[in-house]
């Protein structure tokens, strides 16, 4: 005869099922911990890691190896695979026709940058972060007076396609203590 658990309500059955599941999980984890302890005592770290990796339910990645008798056969099979893959004649590109997405891009602003665009961009900068190549801290860019002073720079760059001030790698790196001291005390550096 089968052993049947009689429950009066669905709630009791759900609780009983959840308890049974919890008990089974506990037993499984205890068994895996025993496996880890026995592998540790026998000095098998590979077995320990296999058990640990299987505990959270991760599956080991299947080895994507080409099966062959020797390395020469393996190389030959890879070559065949890629020759077939790369030399496959397809007509997909022949039937491709580029289609225009829209007639015009009327909603995309063109021309010089407006103060509002620069202001919105400055507000989106994160506070407390490091300066960029221009050495201007992001917090300072939220000041409207400074933005008004800086607005001609991107507009000039946009119109001429040349930066107003040439950027160099030296501007992007912080000064060393020696460079700072040489700037502050020019006679001592000589």
N, C-alpha and C positions, 0 to 999 in steps of 0.2 A: 504494500500500500504506500502511496505517496503521502508525505507529510504536508498537510495544508494548514497554513496559518489562517485562522478565522478572525476576521476583523469586523467590527460592527459598522464602521463608517469608512468613507473614502479617505478622510483625514488621517485616521489611524493607520490605514494601509499605506498612505504616503509617508507617514512618520516611520513606520516599520521598514519600508523600502529604503528611506534615507539612512536610517540607522544601520541597516545591513550593508549598504554601500560604504558608509564610514568605517565600519568594522573591517570590511574587506580591504579597504585602502590602508588602514592601520596595519593589518597583518602583512600586506605586500611591502610596505615601507620597512617594517621591522625585519622582514626576510632580506630585503636589499641591504639594510644596515649590517645584518649578520654576514652577508656576502662580502661587504666592504671590510669588515673586521677580519674575516678569515683570509682575504686576499692581502691585507696589510700584514698579518702575522706570517704569511708565507712569502712576503716580499715581492708581490706582483702588482706594481703600480699601474700597469696597463689594464689589468682586470678592474682595479679600483675605478679608473676613469671611465671604463665602459659602463659600469654600474651607475656611476654618478650621472653620466650623460643620458642614461635611460630613465632615471628617476623622474624628471619632469615630463617625460613622454616624448622627448625629442627622438626622432629617428636618426640613425646614422646615415650620413649621405652615401648614396650608392656611388661606388667608384666608377667613374666614367673612363674605364680603361678598355682599350681594344684587346680582345682576347687573341693571343697568338702563341705559337710554340717558342718563338725566340724574338729578340729585338728586330732582326731583319724582316721577319714576317709582319711584325707590328707596324714598322715603318711603311712597308708595302701596302698594308691595308689602309693606313691613313692616307697615303698618296692616292689610292684608288677612290677613297671616299671624297677627297677634295677635288680630284679631277672630275668626278661625276658631278659634284656640286657646282664647280666653277665653269665647267664646259657645257652645262645644260642649256640648250637653246630655248629661250622663252620669247614669246611674242607680247608680253605684257607691256613693255615700253613702246612697242609699235602702236598699240591701241590707245596710248595715253594722250589725252588732249587737254592742254592747259585751259582752264576756264577762268574768266575774270570774276573775282569775288563780288565786287561792287563797281558801279559806274564811276563814282567819285568819292573821295574821302572828305566830304564837306565838314564833318564834325571834328576833324583833326586840325587843331590850330597850327598854322605855319607862320613863320616870320620870327621877329625878335621875341625874347622872353618877356613876359609881363611881370610886374611886381607881385601880383597874386600867385603866379606859378612858382616864383622863387620863394615866396613866403610859405606856401603850402609845403614845398619840398623841405624847407628849413624846419618846419614844425614836425615833419615826419622823421627827422634825425633823432637818434636815441641820445638821451642825456648821459653825460659821464663817460662817453666813449672817446677813444684816442682821435687825435687830429689826423686828417688825411695828408696828402702830398702838399697841400697848400698851407699846412701848419695852422689852420684856423680851427679852434675847438668848436664842436657842434653847438654848445650852449650859447656862444657869442652870436651865432648866425640867427638867433631868434629876435635880435634887436633890429627894429625897423630902420633905424638910422644907418646901421652898418649894412643892411641889405640894400638900401638905396645907394650907398657908396660902391657896393660890389656888383650891382646890376649891370653896369656897362661892360664888365669883363666877359660874362657869357655871351652877351649880345655882340660884342666885338669879335669874339671867337666864332660865333655863328655866321656873321656876315663875311668875314675874311677867310674863314677856314684855317686860321692860324691862331695859336694861343697869344694872348696879349703879352704875357710874360712867359718866357721859355721855362718849362719845368725841367729840373735836372734830378738825377738820382740823389744828389747831395741834399736836396730839399726834403726828400722823403725819409732820410735817416736822422735819428736824433744825434745831437752833438755829443762828442766824448767829453770827459772832464777836462782833458788837455785843451781841446778847442774852445771850451767855455772859458777856461782860465786865460787863454791867449787873447780872447776877445775882451775880457774884463780888465786884464792887466797886461797891456801890450809891451811894456818895457821889460817885464819879468820873463816873457817868452823868448826874448832875444838871447 
